[in-house]
Amino acid sequence: MESSIPCRAAMEAATADLLHLGFLEIRFLTAPQPEAHPQNALVRRRERANLIADICHQLPGLLAPERRDQLPAGLRSLWLTASTTKRQWLRSRWDHLNYDHRWLTLIEPGTTEA
């Protein structure tokens, strides 16, 4: 069961806000840490920052005026190809933004929803 695709303006705003949250989180994760910070914690922070960067990598291009009509398909592709961890991050940030993501998150990864 797929929920209907939201209006374009809501999708664009949620995508821009998702990028904003992603950049803030990456900045936090990559900020200098005290020398006493355990090395394995630094590695996990870097891995998390890389995961978020990977999620957000294609989003600015989908917000370009000449490509905005591709935003629904781009988000659908992002969702369907994302790992469980990436889907959890996306879902939690969309929830934080009060964005109705059911049109994506009700699609089971591995399906060929159009």
Summary of the structure (lengths in Angstrom):
residues: 114
radius of gyration: 15.5
end to end distance: 12.6
largest distance: 50.3
contacts: 282
relative contact order: 0.18
helix: 69%
strand: 0%
